[in-house]
Amino acid sequence: MDKPPKSNFAKLDDVDAVPNLDADKKRLYKKFLNEPSPRAFAISETGNVGWASRGEDPLSRALYFCQIYAKASCTLYAVDNDVVYVKSDPAKVAPKEVEKPADPILNFQN
């Protein structure tokens, strides 16, 4: 999966700017920030997240693990050292099918 362009939605370390995160998910985002690149963090409107670092295609892995727990569409929030999130109208976003990654190791989801 190709890396989306930087969005300038927020600063990478601005934990409070990440949409839909409760206190536990904010702690997970802080943990993600300490992971090495390549890395990706995905979010859902339901408050579920998925993240992956190292290994092959962390972007697809983060989305996959977010979506299996959210049971809803997820979007990438951060990739490596950039915020790539673009706020969209939820009524216009349809859930996407995401294939299970070949390398499901080194990930976290909730």
Summary of the structure (lengths in Angstrom):
residues: 110
radius of gyration: 12.4
end to end distance: 21.6
largest distance: 34.6
contacts: 339
relative contact order: 0.24
helix: 27%
strand: 20%
